[in-house]
Amino acid sequence: MARKALKLASWTSMALAASGIYLYSNKYLDPNDFGAVRVGRAVATTAVISYDYLTSLKSVPYGSEEYLQLRSKIHDLFQSFDDTPLGTASLAQVHKAVLHDGRTVAVKVQHPKVRAQSSKDILLMEVLVLAVKQLFPEFEFMWLVDEAKKNLPLELDFLKEGRNAEKVSQMLKHFDFLKVPRIHWDLSTERVLLMEFVDGGQVNDRDYMERNKIDVNEISRYLGKIYSEMIFVNGFVHCDPHPGNVLVRKHRGTGKAEIVLLDHGLYQVLTEEFRLNYCHLWQSLIWTDMERVKEYSQRLGAGDLYPLFACMLTARSWDSVNRGISQAPITATEDLEIRNNAANYLPQISQLLNHVPRQMLLILKTNDLLRGIEAALGTRASASSFLNMSRCCVRALAEHKKKNTGSFFRRTQISFSEAFSLWQINLHELILCVKGLKLADRVLALLCWLFPAVL
């Protein structure tokens, strides 16, 4: 029961993080850290692999001769298999192994009894959420249960995870700085996933990057480009970018920095209507069009709480939203103000989360995990990241307009408008760069005179 309560606490902490109450601790609640689940896990995991590939262990006593014989059959599949996991979480753990043809692979294995326990976990969560509702009627957290019922079965199907990995790899193949491990389908099942072994340092490990001469600003830009493309252009979003699932390394062949994206079990598929409204909203936030911020926030279910919604999305104060979030990164003073005032808005946050589209919940979680990485790298909320988002929004909206017109003239007109908007963004980025370098005031004055609308 205690472990299940911790699982609920983990979901609740996600909800609070998604609502903008972000404490920058970069510590994630893992039920495996609290109890005896680690005891005997390596042996149990080996048993699960044998079960999926070979036979059932239900009636085999632990430690018996029959058990040891069954365990030895793993050698039919692997030249070597490391019992010590590379990483572990509440649903699965990953082991390093070598196939008989010499290829090194990562073996992701679902923990024993996870499937059987999942329905009980959800039932307990539902009971606890209802109890919280009785004690605190102003808090609405039933959406936690709804999301768990929808997402947990998806995360338990490792074949679906493999298909997600292949889809996002194909979708973002134009990014030469992104690596998604290849899947070995011939040795994968619903509970065991074999993939190419790829090493690297965690994306929030500045020491690793310094040792390997990897530019943290470049990594932050890459990460922003990857997620902007997924959210705004494709509407297919990897929703668990915590540091353990995002690695960085230098490509052995080219020597260029590379991001490795792992754990593809949890994706959010955005409807076209949601994606386009979200594009419009972010465009309005970046370019400080407050009327459209209100309009598109309300289209996304925020109602009269649209100022709070804007602050949750950007993790900025309402004053900063009105002044322009792309003008300057967040300051320590503003950050402290947000954290100190967050508790005063818990009832409104709860109400808001209960009314926005369910697609928004995982997007909010993803946003906060990305901000945590940016905070660790010291690149949080840079103007460059906002401008990359804006480029993706421009492209997505233009593509939608071209798709919905049969006129060649109109499509050409849209393409020219798209090119001009992208040129404006590039110019704006150049101007910000010039300002950052503190070049001569005359250059800035000339640019301001030539392009007042952009500035």
Secondary structure in CASP SS format (residue, H / E / C, confidence):
PFRMAT SS
TARGET T0000
AUTHOR 0000-0000-0000
METHOD secondary structure of the structure
MODEL  1
M C 1.00
A H 1.00
R H 1.00
K H 1.00
A H 1.00
L H 1.00
K H 1.00
L H 1.00
A H 1.00
S H 1.00
W H 1.00
T H 1.00
S H 1.00
M H 1.00
A H 1.00
L H 1.00
A H 1.00
A H 1.00
S C 1.00
G C 1.00
I C 1.00
Y C 1.00
L C 1.00
Y C 1.00
S C 1.00
N C 1.00
K C 1.00
Y C 1.00
L C 1.00
D C 1.00
P H 1.00
N H 1.00
D H 1.00
F C 1.00
G C 1.00
A C 1.00
V C 1.00
R C 1.00
V C 1.00
G C 1.00
R H 1.00
A H 1.00
V H 1.00
A H 1.00
T H 1.00
T H 1.00
A H 1.00
V H 1.00
I H 1.00
S H 1.00
Y H 1.00
D H 1.00
Y H 1.00
L C 1.00
T C 1.00
S C 1.00
L C 1.00
K C 1.00
S C 1.00
V C 1.00
P C 1.00
Y C 1.00
G C 1.00
S C 1.00
E H 1.00
E H 1.00
Y H 1.00
L H 1.00
Q H 1.00
L H 1.00
R H 1.00
S H 1.00
K H 1.00
I H 1.00
H H 1.00
D H 1.00
L C 1.00
F E 1.00
Q E 1.00
S E 1.00
F E 1.00
D C 1.00
D C 1.00
T C 1.00
P C 1.00
L C 1.00
G E 1.00
T E 1.00
A C 1.00
S C 1.00
L C 1.00
A E 1.00
Q E 1.00
V E 1.00
H E 1.00
K E 1.00
A E 1.00
V E 1.00
L E 1.00
H C 1.00
D C 1.00
G C 1.00
R C 1.00
T E 1.00
V E 1.00
A E 1.00
V E 1.00
K E 1.00
V E 1.00
Q E 1.00
H C 1.00
P C 1.00
K C 1.00
V H 1.00
R H 1.00
A H 1.00
Q H 1.00
S H 1.00
S H 1.00
K H 1.00
D H 1.00
I H 1.00
L H 1.00
L H 1.00
M H 1.00
E H 1.00
V H 1.00
L H 1.00
V H 1.00
L H 1.00
A H 1.00
V H 1.00
K H 1.00
Q H 1.00
L H 1.00
F C 1.00
P C 1.00
E C 1.00
F C 1.00
E C 1.00
F C 1.00
M H 1.00
W H 1.00
L H 1.00
V H 1.00
D H 1.00
E H 1.00
A H 1.00
K H 1.00
K H 1.00
N H 1.00
L H 1.00
P H 1.00
L H 1.00
E H 1.00
L H 1.00
D C 1.00
F H 1.00
L H 1.00
K H 1.00
E H 1.00
G H 1.00
R H 1.00
N H 1.00
A H 1.00
E H 1.00
K H 1.00
V H 1.00
S H 1.00
Q H 1.00
M H 1.00
L C 1.00
K C 1.00
H C 1.00
F C 1.00
D C 1.00
F C 1.00
L E 1.00
K E 1.00
V C 1.00
P C 1.00
R C 1.00
I E 1.00
H C 1.00
W H 1.00
D H 1.00
L H 1.00
S C 1.00
T C 1.00
E C 1.00
R C 1.00
V E 1.00
L E 1.00
L E 1.00
M E 1.00
E E 1.00
F C 1.00
V C 1.00
D C 1.00
G C 1.00
G E 1.00
Q E 1.00
V C 1.00
N C 1.00
D C 1.00
R H 1.00
D H 1.00
Y H 1.00
M H 1.00
E H 1.00
R H 1.00
N C 1.00
K C 1.00
I C 1.00
D C 1.00
V H 1.00
N H 1.00
E H 1.00
I H 1.00
S H 1.00
R H 1.00
Y H 1.00
L H 1.00
G H 1.00
K H 1.00
I H 1.00
Y H 1.00
S H 1.00
E H 1.00
M H 1.00
I H 1.00
F H 1.00
V H 1.00
N H 1.00
G C 1.00
F E 1.00
V E 1.00
H E 1.00
C C 1.00
D C 1.00
P C 1.00
H C 1.00
P H 1.00
G H 1.00
N H 1.00
V E 1.00
L E 1.00
V E 1.00
R E 1.00
K E 1.00
H C 1.00
R C 1.00
G C 1.00
T C 1.00
G C 1.00
K C 1.00
A E 1.00
E E 1.00
I E 1.00
V E 1.00
L E 1.00
L C 1.00
D C 1.00
H C 1.00
G C 1.00
L C 1.00
Y E 1.00
Q E 1.00
V E 1.00
L C 1.00
T C 1.00
E H 1.00
E H 1.00
F H 1.00
R H 1.00
L H 1.00
N H 1.00
Y H 1.00
C H 1.00
H H 1.00
L H 1.00
W H 1.00
Q H 1.00
S H 1.00
L H 1.00
I H 1.00
W C 1.00
T C 1.00
D C 1.00
M H 1.00
E H 1.00
R H 1.00
V H 1.00
K H 1.00
E H 1.00
Y H 1.00
S H 1.00
Q H 1.00
R H 1.00
L C 1.00
G C 1.00
A C 1.00
G H 1.00
D H 1.00
L H 1.00
Y H 1.00
P H 1.00
L H 1.00
F H 1.00
A H 1.00
C H 1.00
M H 1.00
L H 1.00
T H 1.00
A C 1.00
R C 1.00
S C 1.00
W H 1.00
D H 1.00
S H 1.00
V H 1.00
N H 1.00
R H 1.00
G C 1.00
I C 1.00
S C 1.00
Q C 1.00
A C 1.00
P C 1.00
I C 1.00
T C 1.00
A H 1.00
T H 1.00
E H 1.00
D H 1.00
L H 1.00
E H 1.00
I H 1.00
R H 1.00
N H 1.00
N H 1.00
A H 1.00
A H 1.00
N H 1.00
Y H 1.00
L H 1.00
P H 1.00
Q H 1.00
I H 1.00
S H 1.00
Q H 1.00
L H 1.00
L H 1.00
N H 1.00
H H 1.00
V C 1.00
P C 1.00
R H 1.00
Q H 1.00
M H 1.00
L H 1.00
L H 1.00
I H 1.00
L H 1.00
K H 1.00
T H 1.00
N H 1.00
D H 1.00
L H 1.00
L H 1.00
R H 1.00
G H 1.00
I H 1.00
E H 1.00
A H 1.00
A H 1.00
L H 1.00
G C 1.00
T C 1.00
R C 1.00
A C 1.00
S C 1.00
A H 1.00
S H 1.00
S H 1.00
F H 1.00
L H 1.00
N H 1.00
M H 1.00
S H 1.00
R H 1.00
C H 1.00
C H 1.00
V H 1.00
R H 1.00
A H 1.00
L H 1.00
A H 1.00
E H 1.00
H H 1.00
K H 1.00
K H 1.00
K H 1.00
N C 1.00
T C 1.00
G C 1.00
S C 1.00
F H 1.00
F H 1.00
R H 1.00
R H 1.00
T H 1.00
Q H 1.00
I H 1.00
S H 1.00
F H 1.00
S H 1.00
E H 1.00
A H 1.00
F H 1.00
S H 1.00
L H 1.00
W H 1.00
Q H 1.00
I H 1.00
N H 1.00
L H 1.00
H H 1.00
E H 1.00
L H 1.00
I H 1.00
L H 1.00
C H 1.00
V H 1.00
K H 1.00
G H 1.00
L H 1.00
K C 1.00
L C 1.00
A C 1.00
D H 1.00
R H 1.00
V H 1.00
L H 1.00
A H 1.00
L H 1.00
L H 1.00
C H 1.00
W H 1.00
L H 1.00
F C 1.00
P C 1.00
A C 1.00
V C 1.00
L C 1.00
END
